């Protein structure tokens, strides 16, 4: 604020806090913080400006969510100024549309640690999708819904070289039940995953490294199967899907879950019938010396060496590697990482083993098996 009386200019720094609107009067108010660490003029220069119509249900819905839903993956308001029937809103900074960022990723959608075709997602894409779920989960916890989600309508902001998803462009669905709207938000995420698959396919067709979207496709199918009865927990439980797995989740599966599954004859039959799990004889690859160390470890415990002609033996080998990783001499002498060695050979093997588990749909949140 400036007072220019008697040719003297006084500059007062202030900041608008906790803005709120009243639908009945179409007025808005905010707390005035003085002095402020940030001047209003600086706020106008630093933050993106949006003009919102107080008579628009969509824009009131968007304004309400941006004010009340505090989460790093939901675009926040910074300052608000009332101008007649409109609000001039300054939001936190954002870099651009998420769809544009994903298109620029190209081959980086896949994970280069495994041989081509690279499995999607890469670590960066995994984090982006996880942030989408985190933001949507916060909306559900607040009793809200998005109503307009797509990659085109979602922004991102680069912070320290990393993209931070910013949900925005919320819309009202007149006459619809909130729970139904939240369910449709889940289905919209599935549509966004399908769009990621299309981007990956375009990248492969352009002659770049071929990309395999099996994990993305299965996650999308699972989300399309979600019903109202699943809605309360889906945003949290979906993280069990192997799309989101890292070294810790893979090790837990191979150490804890796989040995029990190998006791079941139906699981063993499915493993042996698989045409893509591993190449026979699988022990033609020394696995950077890990196979020899594991066979010597088994000999010390009066167990036979692994059978390279059996795929169930390959499963046992993977389980044993994770279980005895820090007991193996080659790991200690060459500082090998079991997870990296197996991922470099065949990252898809873990997903295929999980897909054969008897409780794949409930425990691992995979989609239903095709008839």
Buried (B, 14 or more C-beta within 10 A) or exposed (E): EEEEEEEEEEEEBBBBEEBBBEEEEBEBEBEEBEEBEBBBEEBBEEBEEBEBBBEBEBBBBBBBBBBEBEBBBBBBBBBBBBEEEBBBBBBBBBBEBBBEBBBEBBBBBBBEBBEEBBBBBBEBBBBBBBBBBBBBBBBBEBEBBBBBBBBEBBBBBEEEEEBBBBBBBBBBBEEEEEBEBBBBBBBBBBBBBBBBBEBBEEBBEEEBBBBBBBBBBBBBBBBBBBEEEBBEEBBEEBBBBBBBBEEEBBBEBBBEBBBEBBEEEEBBEBBEEBEEBBEEEBBEBEBBBBBBBBBEBBEEEEEEBBBBEBBBBBBBBBBBBBBBBEEBEBBEEEEBEBBEBBBBBBBBBBBBBBBBBEEBBEEBBBBEEEE
